[in-house]
């Protein structure tokens, strides 16, 4: 659910400006890119490949490239894209010449391009009901502001006929229905209210599921709404707390409600900045897939 509402006064500027993560760096690389969200989503689809979807394209990510998905910054992602293929970014790449990342990278690169071309945008963390039958799969998408429709979800991993067919997608990837992608707050509320089984939420490829993952995504989604677009396996404070007390639970309930509504913006900012258990500290823990557990310094 999201409220159809006007943006707060300082909200457009906030979501038009780049975070340290979404900053694309050298703008000359972006010459000639489109501005329309659907066209940008297709452009991103043709520059990136998910490291777990090679089966779709008959491509296996080489072992020496499996850590590309640890890349945190769009400027570095685009540098790798151009190192693999130095043609303009408007030129589609073969799967083996695309950046090998995850859904978070599709979402963040699209968010970066939308911000750069004048559309307020933000990354959302949650669960997709369209990737693994019968499950809500851990997933990240982009949300952009449409003057007529309000905040609108777009999944840059989908706009390719081969992908659409493989996952039996019948909706517009540039307008993902909110019952097909649940932002983390919606997932938390559904589990808390008994409307969904927590074990249906998770990461199928590594066999993880349960309310702990939903809890972590609630915290990561709030961070993304505040333009701290971390990696899916990053953890800190309340995102990885194993035993919640009543105060923790009430706080997460409040965060989930704000995430479900997509605002108000001032509420999202206050929740993040005023609560040490929610805001990202300088050093976080990254539970990487191939490099073990690492302490990551996000800087000041």
NUMI-670091 format. One record per residue (C-alpha): residue in three letters; x, y, z. Coordinates in steps of 0.1 Angstrom, whole numbers. Example, Ala and Ser with C-alpha at 12.3 -4.5 7.8 and 13.67 -1.06 7.14 Angstrom:
<nodes>
<node><code>ALA</code><px>123</px><py>-45</py><pz>78</pz></node>
<node><code>SER</code><px>137</px><py>-11</py><pz>71</pz></node>
</nodes>
This chain:
<nodes>
<node><code>UNK</code><px>0</px><py>0</py><pz>0</pz></node>
<node><code>UNK</code><px>11</px><py>36</py><pz>-6</pz></node>
<node><code>UNK</code><px>-6</px><py>68</py><pz>0</pz></node>
<node><code>UNK</code><px>-16</px><py>90</py><pz>-30</pz></node>
<node><code>UNK</code><px>-3</px><py>122</py><pz>-16</pz></node>
<node><code>UNK</code><px>16</px><py>153</py><pz>-25</pz></node>
<node><code>UNK</code><px>53</px><py>153</py><pz>-17</pz></node>
<node><code>UNK</code><px>66</px><py>173</py><pz>13</pz></node>
<node><code>UNK</code><px>84</px><py>205</py><pz>4</pz></node>
<node><code>UNK</code><px>119</px><py>191</py><pz>7</pz></node>
<node><code>UNK</code><px>111</px><py>156</py><pz>-5</pz></node>
<node><code>UNK</code><px>117</px><py>161</py><pz>-43</pz></node>
<node><code>UNK</code><px>151</px><py>176</py><pz>-38</pz></node>
<node><code>UNK</code><px>161</px><py>148</py><pz>-14</pz></node>
<node><code>UNK</code><px>152</px><py>120</py><pz>-39</pz></node>
<node><code>UNK</code><px>166</px><py>139</py><pz>-69</pz></node>
<node><code>UNK</code><px>200</px><py>143</py><pz>-53</pz></node>
<node><code>UNK</code><px>225</px><py>115</py><pz>-52</pz></node>
<node><code>UNK</code><px>237</px><py>95</py><pz>-23</pz></node>
<node><code>UNK</code><px>273</px><py>84</py><pz>-21</pz></node>
<node><code>UNK</code><px>261</px><py>51</py><pz>-34</pz></node>
<node><code>UNK</code><px>240</px><py>63</py><pz>-64</pz></node>
<node><code>UNK</code><px>264</px><py>89</py><pz>-76</pz></node>
<node><code>UNK</code><px>273</px><py>78</py><pz>-112</pz></node>
<node><code>UNK</code><px>306</px><py>97</py><pz>-113</pz></node>
<node><code>UNK</code><px>317</px><py>106</py><pz>-148</pz></node>
<node><code>UNK</code><px>286</px><py>120</py><pz>-164</pz></node>
<node><code>UNK</code><px>300</px><py>118</py><pz>-199</pz></node>
<node><code>UNK</code><px>293</px><py>81</py><pz>-198</pz></node>
<node><code>UNK</code><px>256</px><py>89</py><pz>-196</pz></node>
<node><code>UNK</code><px>255</px><py>109</py><pz>-228</pz></node>
<node><code>UNK</code><px>224</px><py>100</py><pz>-249</pz></node>
<node><code>UNK</code><px>206</px><py>79</py><pz>-223</pz></node>
<node><code>UNK</code><px>168</px><py>82</py><pz>-222</pz></node>
<node><code>UNK</code><px>148</px><py>98</py><pz>-195</pz></node>
<node><code>UNK</code><px>116</px><py>78</py><pz>-194</pz></node>
<node><code>UNK</code><px>115</px><py>52</py><pz>-165</pz></node>
<node><code>UNK</code><px>106</px><py>22</py><pz>-187</pz></node>
<node><code>UNK</code><px>133</px><py>30</py><pz>-212</pz></node>
<node><code>UNK</code><px>159</px><py>34</py><pz>-185</pz></node>
<node><code>UNK</code><px>149</px><py>1</py><pz>-169</pz></node>
<node><code>UNK</code><px>155</px><py>-16</py><pz>-202</pz></node>
<node><code>UNK</code><px>188</px><py>1</py><pz>-206</pz></node>
<node><code>UNK</code><px>199</px><py>-12</py><pz>-171</pz></node>
<node><code>UNK</code><px>186</px><py>-47</py><pz>-180</pz></node>
<node><code>UNK</code><px>210</px><py>-47</py><pz>-209</pz></node>
<node><code>UNK</code><px>240</px><py>-36</py><pz>-189</pz></node>
<node><code>UNK</code><px>236</px><py>-60</py><pz>-159</pz></node>
<node><code>UNK</code><px>231</px><py>-97</py><pz>-153</pz></node>
<node><code>UNK</code><px>221</px><py>-112</py><pz>-120</pz></node>
<node><code>UNK</code><px>248</px><py>-136</py><pz>-109</pz></node>
<node><code>UNK</code><px>222</px><py>-163</py><pz>-102</pz></node>
<node><code>UNK</code><px>203</px><py>-160</py><pz>-135</pz></node>
<node><code>UNK</code><px>230</px><py>-171</py><pz>-159</pz></node>
<node><code>UNK</code><px>208</px><py>-202</py><pz>-167</pz></node>
<node><code>UNK</code><px>184</px><py>-179</py><pz>-185</pz></node>
<node><code>UNK</code><px>211</px><py>-168</py><pz>-210</pz></node>
<node><code>UNK</code><px>233</px><py>-199</py><pz>-211</pz></node>
<node><code>UNK</code><px>260</px><py>-180</py><pz>-192</pz></node>
<node><code>UNK</code><px>280</px><py>-189</py><pz>-161</pz></node>
<node><code>UNK</code><px>297</px><py>-161</py><pz>-141</pz></node>
<node><code>UNK</code><px>334</px><py>-169</py><pz>-141</pz></node>
<node><code>UNK</code><px>348</px><py>-176</py><pz>-106</pz></node>
<node><code>UNK</code><px>371</px><py>-145</py><pz>-107</pz></node>
<node><code>UNK</code><px>340</px><py>-123</py><pz>-113</pz></node>
<node><code>UNK</code><px>317</px><py>-137</py><pz>-86</pz></node>
<node><code>UNK</code><px>325</px><py>-109</py><pz>-62</pz></node>
<node><code>UNK</code><px>314</px><py>-81</py><pz>-85</pz></node>
<node><code>UNK</code><px>281</px><py>-81</py><pz>-65</pz></node>
<node><code>UNK</code><px>301</px><py>-67</py><pz>-36</pz></node>
<node><code>UNK</code><px>305</px><py>-34</py><pz>-55</pz></node>
<node><code>UNK</code><px>287</px><py>-8</py><pz>-34</pz></node>
<node><code>UNK</code><px>288</px><py>23</py><pz>-56</pz></node>
<node><code>UNK</code><px>272</px><py>30</py><pz>-90</pz></node>
<node><code>UNK</code><px>303</px><py>49</py><pz>-101</pz></node>
<node><code>UNK</code><px>323</px><py>16</py><pz>-96</pz></node>
<node><code>UNK</code><px>296</px><py>-5</py><pz>-113</pz></node>
<node><code>UNK</code><px>296</px><py>17</py><pz>-144</pz></node>
<node><code>UNK</code><px>334</px><py>16</py><pz>-145</pz></node>
<node><code>UNK</code><px>333</px><py>-22</py><pz>-145</pz></node>
<node><code>UNK</code><px>306</px><py>-21</py><pz>-172</pz></node>
<node><code>UNK</code><px>328</px><py>1</py><pz>-195</pz></node>
<node><code>UNK</code><px>359</px><py>-20</py><pz>-187</pz></node>
<node><code>UNK</code><px>340</px><py>-51</py><pz>-199</pz></node>
<node><code>UNK</code><px>327</px><py>-33</py><pz>-230</pz></node>
<node><code>UNK</code><px>337</px><py>3</py><pz>-238</pz></node>
<node><code>UNK</code><px>309</px><py>11</py><pz>-262</pz></node>
<node><code>UNK</code><px>282</px><py>37</py><pz>-252</pz></node>
<node><code>UNK</code><px>259</px><py>26</py><pz>-223</pz></node>
<node><code>UNK</code><px>230</px><py>28</py><pz>-247</pz></node>
<node><code>UNK</code><px>244</px><py>-3</py><pz>-265</pz></node>
<node><code>UNK</code><px>231</px><py>-36</py><pz>-252</pz></node>
<node><code>UNK</code><px>257</px><py>-60</py><pz>-240</pz></node>
<node><code>UNK</code><px>259</px><py>-98</py><pz>-243</pz></node>
<node><code>UNK</code><px>254</px><py>-114</py><pz>-209</pz></node>
<node><code>UNK</code><px>291</px><py>-122</py><pz>-205</pz></node>
<node><code>UNK</code><px>300</px><py>-86</py><pz>-210</pz></node>
<node><code>UNK</code><px>275</px><py>-72</py><pz>-184</pz></node>
<node><code>UNK</code><px>282</px><py>-64</py><pz>-147</pz></node>
<node><code>UNK</code><px>274</px><py>-95</py><pz>-127</pz></node>
<node><code>UNK</code><px>254</px><py>-83</py><pz>-97</pz></node>
<node><code>UNK</code><px>222</px><py>-88</py><pz>-78</pz></node>
<node><code>UNK</code><px>187</px><py>-73</py><pz>-77</pz></node>
<node><code>UNK</code><px>200</px><py>-45</py><pz>-55</pz></node>
<node><code>UNK</code><px>224</px><py>-34</py><pz>-83</pz></node>
<node><code>UNK</code><px>196</px><py>-33</py><pz>-109</pz></node>
<node><code>UNK</code><px>176</px><py>-12</py><pz>-85</pz></node>
<node><code>UNK</code><px>204</px><py>12</py><pz>-75</pz></node>
<node><code>UNK</code><px>217</px><py>18</py><pz>-110</pz></node>
<node><code>UNK</code><px>182</px><py>25</py><pz>-123</pz></node>
<node><code>UNK</code><px>177</px><py>48</py><pz>-93</pz></node>
<node><code>UNK</code><px>209</px><py>66</py><pz>-101</pz></node>
<node><code>UNK</code><px>199</px><py>71</py><pz>-138</pz></node>
<node><code>UNK</code><px>164</px><py>84</py><pz>-128</pz></node>
<node><code>UNK</code><px>179</px><py>109</py><pz>-103</pz></node>
<node><code>UNK</code><px>204</px><py>120</py><pz>-129</pz></node>
<node><code>UNK</code><px>178</px><py>126</py><pz>-156</pz></node>
<node><code>UNK</code><px>154</px><py>145</py><pz>-133</pz></node>
<node><code>UNK</code><px>130</px><py>120</py><pz>-118</pz></node>
<node><code>UNK</code><px>128</px><py>116</py><pz>-80</pz></node>
<node><code>UNK</code><px>137</px><py>80</py><pz>-72</pz></node>
<node><code>UNK</code><px>146</px><py>57</py><pz>-43</pz></node>
<node><code>UNK</code><px>155</px><py>20</py><pz>-38</pz></node>
<node><code>UNK</code><px>130</px><py>-3</py><pz>-20</pz></node>
<node><code>UNK</code><px>139</px><py>-35</py><pz>-2</pz></node>
<node><code>UNK</code><px>113</px><py>-62</py><pz>2</pz></node>
<node><code>UNK</code><px>100</px><py>-95</py><pz>-13</pz></node>
<node><code>UNK</code><px>88</px><py>-105</py><pz>-48</pz></node>
<node><code>UNK</code><px>59</px><py>-129</py><pz>-53</pz></node>
<node><code>UNK</code><px>68</px><py>-135</py><pz>-90</pz></node>
<node><code>UNK</code><px>103</px><py>-151</py><pz>-89</pz></node>
<node><code>UNK</code><px>98</px><py>-184</py><pz>-71</pz></node>
<node><code>UNK</code><px>64</px><py>-200</py><pz>-72</pz></node>
<node><code>UNK</code><px>46</px><py>-200</py><pz>-39</pz></node>
<node><code>UNK</code><px>73</px><py>-179</py><pz>-22</pz></node>
<node><code>UNK</code><px>81</px><py>-143</py><pz>-14</pz></node>
<node><code>UNK</code><px>117</px><py>-140</py><pz>-26</pz></node>
<node><code>UNK</code><px>141</px><py>-114</py><pz>-11</pz></node>
<node><code>UNK</code><px>142</px><py>-87</py><pz>-37</pz></node>
<node><code>UNK</code><px>151</px><py>-51</py><pz>-44</pz></node>
<node><code>UNK</code><px>134</px><py>-27</py><pz>-69</pz></node>
<node><code>UNK</code><px>133</px><py>10</py><pz>-77</pz></node>
<node><code>UNK</code><px>105</px><py>34</py><pz>-68</pz></node>
<node><code>UNK</code><px>100</px><py>66</py><pz>-88</pz></node>
<node><code>UNK</code><px>77</px><py>96</py><pz>-84</pz></node>
<node><code>UNK</code><px>49</px><py>99</py><pz>-110</pz></node>
<node><code>UNK</code><px>29</px><py>131</py><pz>-108</pz></node>
<node><code>UNK</code><px>-3</px><py>112</py><pz>-117</pz></node>
<node><code>UNK</code><px>2</px><py>79</py><pz>-99</pz></node>
<node><code>UNK</code><px>25</px><py>88</py><pz>-70</pz></node>
<node><code>UNK</code><px>53</px><py>65</py><pz>-60</pz></node>
<node><code>UNK</code><px>55</px><py>37</py><pz>-86</pz></node>
<node><code>UNK</code><px>75</px><py>5</py><pz>-84</pz></node>
<node><code>UNK</code><px>97</px><py>-6</py><pz>-113</pz></node>
<node><code>UNK</code><px>118</px><py>-37</py><pz>-116</pz></node>
<node><code>UNK</code><px>148</px><py>-33</py><pz>-139</pz></node>
<node><code>UNK</code><px>155</px><py>-70</py><pz>-138</pz></node>
<node><code>UNK</code><px>124</px><py>-78</py><pz>-158</pz></node>
<node><code>UNK</code><px>121</px><py>-58</py><pz>-191</pz></node>
<node><code>UNK</code><px>135</px><py>-85</py><pz>-214</pz></node>
<node><code>UNK</code><px>112</px><py>-109</py><pz>-233</pz></node>
<node><code>UNK</code><px>133</px><py>-139</py><pz>-222</pz></node>
<node><code>UNK</code><px>131</px><py>-129</py><pz>-186</pz></node>
<node><code>UNK</code><px>94</px><py>-121</py><pz>-188</pz></node>
<node><code>UNK</code><px>86</px><py>-155</py><pz>-203</pz></node>
<node><code>UNK</code><px>108</px><py>-174</py><pz>-178</pz></node>
<node><code>UNK</code><px>90</px><py>-159</py><pz>-148</pz></node>
<node><code>UNK</code><px>56</px><py>-157</py><pz>-164</pz></node>
<node><code>UNK</code><px>53</px><py>-120</py><pz>-159</pz></node>
<node><code>UNK</code><px>20</px><py>-105</py><pz>-170</pz></node>
<node><code>UNK</code><px>23</px><py>-70</py><pz>-155</pz></node>
<node><code>UNK</code><px>42</px><py>-39</py><pz>-167</pz></node>
<node><code>UNK</code><px>77</px><py>-40</py><pz>-152</pz></node>
<node><code>UNK</code><px>76</px><py>-2</py><pz>-149</pz></node>
<node><code>UNK</code><px>44</px><py>-4</py><pz>-128</pz></node>
<node><code>UNK</code><px>48</px><py>-34</py><pz>-105</pz></node>
<node><code>UNK</code><px>16</px><py>-42</py><pz>-86</pz></node>
<node><code>UNK</code><px>20</px><py>-38</py><pz>-48</pz></node>
<node><code>UNK</code><px>6</px><py>-72</py><pz>-42</pz></node>
<node><code>UNK</code><px>33</px><py>-87</py><pz>-64</pz></node>
<node><code>UNK</code><px>62</px><py>-69</py><pz>-47</pz></node>
<node><code>UNK</code><px>58</px><py>-63</py><pz>-9</pz></node>
<node><code>UNK</code><px>80</px><py>-36</py><pz>5</pz></node>
<node><code>UNK</code><px>95</px><py>-49</py><pz>37</pz></node>
<node><code>UNK</code><px>70</px><py>-31</py><pz>59</pz></node>
<node><code>UNK</code><px>41</px><py>-48</py><pz>42</pz></node>
<node><code>UNK</code><px>58</px><py>-82</py><pz>46</pz></node>
<node><code>UNK</code><px>64</px><py>-75</py><pz>83</pz></node>
<node><code>UNK</code><px>28</px><py>-64</py><pz>89</pz></node>
<node><code>UNK</code><px>15</px><py>-95</py><pz>71</pz></node>
<node><code>UNK</code><px>36</px><py>-118</py><pz>92</pz></node>
<node><code>UNK</code><px>27</px><py>-100</py><pz>125</pz></node>
<node><code>UNK</code><px>-10</px><py>-100</py><pz>117</pz></node>
<node><code>UNK</code><px>-11</px><py>-137</py><pz>107</pz></node>
<node><code>UNK</code><px>-19</px><py>-130</py><pz>71</pz></node>
<node><code>UNK</code><px>13</px><py>-146</py><pz>58</pz></node>
<node><code>UNK</code><px>37</px><py>-174</py><pz>69</pz></node>
<node><code>UNK</code><px>71</px><py>-160</py><pz>78</pz></node>
<node><code>UNK</code><px>87</px><py>-191</py><pz>64</pz></node>
<node><code>UNK</code><px>74</px><py>-182</py><pz>29</pz></node>
<node><code>UNK</code><px>98</px><py>-152</py><pz>29</pz></node>
<node><code>UNK</code><px>134</px><py>-157</py><pz>21</pz></node>
<node><code>UNK</code><px>163</px><py>-164</py><pz>-2</pz></node>
<node><code>UNK</code><px>156</px><py>-197</py><pz>-20</pz></node>
<node><code>UNK</code><px>191</px><py>-201</py><pz>-36</pz></node>
<node><code>UNK</code><px>207</px><py>-204</py><pz>-2</pz></node>
<node><code>UNK</code><px>178</px><py>-219</py><pz>17</pz></node>
<node><code>UNK</code><px>172</px><py>-190</py><pz>41</pz></node>
<node><code>UNK</code><px>137</px><py>-180</py><pz>53</pz></node>
<node><code>UNK</code><px>118</px><py>-167</py><pz>83</pz></node>
<node><code>UNK</code><px>109</px><py>-136</py><pz>102</pz></node>
<node><code>UNK</code><px>145</px><py>-127</py><pz>109</pz></node>
<node><code>UNK</code><px>150</px><py>-120</py><pz>72</pz></node>
<node><code>UNK</code><px>118</px><py>-99</py><pz>71</pz></node>
<node><code>UNK</code><px>131</px><py>-80</py><pz>102</pz></node>
<node><code>UNK</code><px>164</px><py>-73</py><pz>85</pz></node>
<node><code>UNK</code><px>147</px><py>-61</py><pz>54</pz></node>
<node><code>UNK</code><px>125</px><py>-36</py><pz>74</pz></node>
<node><code>UNK</code><px>157</px><py>-20</py><pz>86</pz></node>
<node><code>UNK</code><px>175</px><py>-21</py><pz>52</pz></node>
<node><code>UNK</code><px>144</px><py>-6</py><pz>35</pz></node>
<node><code>UNK</code><px>143</px><py>23</py><pz>59</pz></node>
<node><code>UNK</code><px>180</px><py>29</py><pz>53</pz></node>
<node><code>UNK</code><px>174</px><py>29</py><pz>15</pz></node>
<node><code>UNK</code><px>145</px><py>53</py><pz>20</pz></node>
<node><code>UNK</code><px>171</px><py>76</py><pz>36</pz></node>
<node><code>UNK</code><px>195</px><py>71</py><pz>7</pz></node>
<node><code>UNK</code><px>218</px><py>46</py><pz>25</pz></node>
<node><code>UNK</code><px>215</px><py>19</py><pz>-1</pz></node>
<node><code>UNK</code><px>234</px><py>-10</py><pz>15</pz></node>
<node><code>UNK</code><px>240</px><py>-45</py><pz>1</pz></node>
<node><code>UNK</code><px>213</px><py>-71</py><pz>8</pz></node>
<node><code>UNK</code><px>236</px><py>-90</py><pz>32</pz></node>
<node><code>UNK</code><px>247</px><py>-61</py><pz>53</pz></node>
<node><code>UNK</code><px>236</px><py>-60</py><pz>89</pz></node>
<node><code>UNK</code><px>238</px><py>-37</py><pz>119</pz></node>
<node><code>UNK</code><px>220</px><py>-32</py><pz>152</pz></node>
<node><code>UNK</code><px>183</px><py>-39</py><pz>150</pz></node>
<node><code>UNK</code><px>185</px><py>-55</py><pz>116</pz></node>
<node><code>UNK</code><px>203</px><py>-86</py><pz>130</pz></node>
<node><code>UNK</code><px>191</px><py>-86</py><pz>167</pz></node>
<node><code>UNK</code><px>180</px><py>-121</py><pz>175</pz></node>
<node><code>UNK</code><px>158</px><py>-115</py><pz>205</pz></node>
<node><code>UNK</code><px>134</px><py>-85</py><pz>202</pz></node>
<node><code>UNK</code><px>119</px><py>-70</py><pz>233</pz></node>
<node><code>UNK</code><px>86</px><py>-51</py><pz>234</pz></node>
<node><code>UNK</code><px>103</px><py>-18</py><pz>226</pz></node>
<node><code>UNK</code><px>121</px><py>-32</py><pz>196</pz></node>
<node><code>UNK</code><px>89</px><py>-47</py><pz>183</pz></node>
<node><code>UNK</code><px>69</px><py>-15</py><pz>187</pz></node>
<node><code>UNK</code><px>96</px><py>4</py><pz>169</pz></node>
<node><code>UNK</code><px>97</px><py>-20</py><pz>140</pz></node>
<node><code>UNK</code><px>59</px><py>-19</py><pz>138</pz></node>
<node><code>UNK</code><px>61</px><py>19</py><pz>134</pz></node>
<node><code>UNK</code><px>88</px><py>16</py><pz>108</pz></node>
<node><code>UNK</code><px>67</px><py>-10</py><pz>89</pz></node>
<node><code>UNK</code><px>37</px><py>13</py><pz>89</pz></node>
<node><code>UNK</code><px>57</px><py>42</py><pz>75</pz></node>
<node><code>UNK</code><px>73</px><py>20</py><pz>48</pz></node>
<node><code>UNK</code><px>39</px><py>6</py><pz>38</pz></node>
<node><code>UNK</code><px>26</px><py>41</py><pz>33</pz></node>
<node><code>UNK</code><px>58</px><py>53</py><pz>16</pz></node>
<node><code>UNK</code><px>60</px><py>82</py><pz>41</pz></node>
<node><code>UNK</code><px>54</px><py>108</py><pz>53</pz></node>
<node><code>UNK</code><px>89</px><py>118</py><pz>43</pz></node>
<node><code>UNK</code><px>96</px><py>136</py><pz>76</pz></node>
<node><code>UNK</code><px>85</px><py>105</py><pz>95</pz></node>
<node><code>UNK</code><px>109</px><py>83</py><pz>75</pz></node>
<node><code>UNK</code><px>138</px><py>107</py><pz>82</pz></node>
<node><code>UNK</code><px>130</px><py>110</py><pz>119</pz></node>
<node><code>UNK</code><px>127</px><py>72</py><pz>124</pz></node>
<node><code>UNK</code><px>161</px><py>67</py><pz>108</pz></node>
<node><code>UNK</code><px>180</px><py>96</py><pz>123</pz></node>
<node><code>UNK</code><px>166</px><py>95</py><pz>158</pz></node>
<node><code>UNK</code><px>170</px><py>57</py><pz>165</pz></node>
<node><code>UNK</code><px>205</px><py>43</py><pz>170</pz></node>
<node><code>UNK</code><px>192</px><py>8</py><pz>164</pz></node>
<node><code>UNK</code><px>179</px><py>18</py><pz>129</pz></node>
<node><code>UNK</code><px>204</px><py>42</py><pz>114</pz></node>
<node><code>UNK</code><px>236</px><py>29</py><pz>99</pz></node>
<node><code>UNK</code><px>267</px><py>32</py><pz>120</pz></node>
<node><code>UNK</code><px>300</px><py>40</py><pz>105</pz></node>
<node><code>UNK</code><px>310</px><py>3</py><pz>106</pz></node>
<node><code>UNK</code><px>286</px><py>-24</py><pz>96</pz></node>
<node><code>UNK</code><px>288</px><py>-62</py><pz>91</pz></node>
<node><code>UNK</code><px>286</px><py>-77</py><pz>57</pz></node>
<node><code>UNK</code><px>278</px><py>-114</py><pz>55</pz></node>
<node><code>UNK</code><px>292</px><py>-120</py><pz>20</pz></node>
<node><code>UNK</code><px>284</px><py>-150</py><pz>-1</pz></node>
<node><code>UNK</code><px>320</px><py>-159</py><pz>-12</pz></node>
<node><code>UNK</code><px>343</px><py>-139</py><pz>11</pz></node>
<node><code>UNK</code><px>330</px><py>-146</py><pz>46</pz></node>
<node><code>UNK</code><px>320</px><py>-121</py><pz>72</pz></node>
<node><code>UNK</code><px>336</px><py>-87</py><pz>69</pz></node>
<node><code>UNK</code><px>335</px><py>-54</py><pz>88</pz></node>
<node><code>UNK</code><px>327</px><py>-26</py><pz>63</pz></node>
<node><code>UNK</code><px>336</px><py>11</py><pz>70</pz></node>
<node><code>UNK</code><px>309</px><py>32</py><pz>53</pz></node>
<node><code>UNK</code><px>328</px><py>64</py><pz>62</pz></node>
<node><code>UNK</code><px>315</px><py>95</py><pz>80</pz></node>
</nodes>
